Amino acid sequence: MLKEKKFNLAKKFEKEYYPCTKEWWCAEGFFKTIENNKNFCFKSTIFQGIGRDKTLWTSYSISIFDLDNNKIYKYSSLKDKNKLDTEKEFFNIKYEKSYITGSYPNYKMYFFDLDNNINLNLKFHSNSLPYWVAQKITNGSLPWNLGYFEYGFIPKNKILGYIKINNNKFTLEGKGYFEHIWGNFSYISIFSSKVSLKKTISTYLKLILNWLRNQDLKIPNSITFSTNNRPPGYDWIWAVLDNEWSIFFGNMMFWIMDGIGTGILIFSKDGKNYTEFSNIQFKYKKMKYLKKYDFYYPIELQIIAKKENETLFLNIKNLSESSEDITEATIEKNLLGFLISEVPCKISGYYNDCKKKIILKGFSKIESHRLLKPIGYNSLKINFEKTKNKLGLLSSFDSHYFRKKIDIKFDIYPKFKFKINFKRIVK
């Protein structure tokens, strides 16, 4: 029974879903070189898609973070009117010299960086089963605008192989993550086919109902909204812990910048059984500012996730400089571009099941996907005062677009008070 389950999960994960509008395979990980004890983080993506004009295109990218020297190596390539080289009989995808091949639980991967003369030759051995985000809620479907996609991942893999930098070869070992995403959606356009629209609406309803069932029915102490976190978009976090547990967190953007999470955290102790958390609080502890786009994205954050008697408390802090890939808009007037950021991190915290508290630590990665708009950064923070002797709220509206900061203090009990303060923001 277990063998059959593994086979079916692997077959679904490894299958090519062309001609969907977007499909990609991505491998990430942390590794250490044996000969000189250097620490690295990497990500490589092989992508194929169908544009709005129905033409095919493929792309490839790799980023390598030298964590000891705080240096980033990046390379990308794009081809029009092509699909990826694939095989029907077995799992094998290829973009020029780069490829991913094999069958669960063993995969071989080769990635290259022509600009910096770097090659990565890797063996991934999966120590966990494939899983699909929202598998227990929507059977693995997720919405984006009025389209949908499916997000399969293997969170825990052992990495062996070597890295060659300027013809200097180093043996490596580490821990990795492997994902496969496919679907019919657009990062920018909201339009969809009738079939896709029906499925997307159903998916939204299931996710919203599940989210409502799992929330605490109480007014939060504070909540912050921001135009930087407008939909569509998400924060993505993967973590592998020293005790071999794994964590995946996908937080869909819904303007909230501090407070209630609108995503799913997926937690596994053994790589076979997965728990989905939907009662989540998050807080950005540190952000990076992009002046050109008047935009902030997170490089450190805190997460509290609860489900029945289980609690995860997590602090995620950056290990090195972050990286941004920005595709600037060429057609849309109300859009500056599309951002994907990468932040290698360390993770710490604890797990509590009301029986035992277990300290957690390990490596993590934060990635943020956002649309960049001309309106820039604007936020509204609301603090609720709820004590025996006082009831009221304090709100702060900070608008870079209008160059205004407005603070409002509103006391309801024991005495009604209203105070407002305006301040001009000088850029």
Secondary structure, DSSP 8 states (H G I E B T S, - for coil): -HHHHHHHHHHHHH---TTSSEEEEEEEEEEEETTT--EEEEEEEEEEEE-TTS-EEEEEEEEEEETTTTEEEEEEEEEES---EE-SSS-EEEETTEEEEEETTEEEEEEEETTTTEEEEEEEEE-S--EETTHHHHTTEEEETTEEEEEEEEEEEEEEEEEEETTEEEEEEEEEEEEEEEEE--SS-----HHHHHHHHHHHHHHHHHHHHTS-SS--SEEEEEGGG-SS-EEEEEEEETTS-EEEEEEE-SSEEEEE--EEEEEESSSS-EEEE-EEEEEEEEEEEEGGGTEEEEEEEEEEEEETTEEEEEEEEESS--EEEEEE-SS-TT--EEEEEEEEEEEEEEEE-SS-EEEEEEEEEEEEEEEE-TT--EEEEEEEEE-SS-EEEEEEEEETTTTEEEEEEEEEESS-EEEEEEEE---
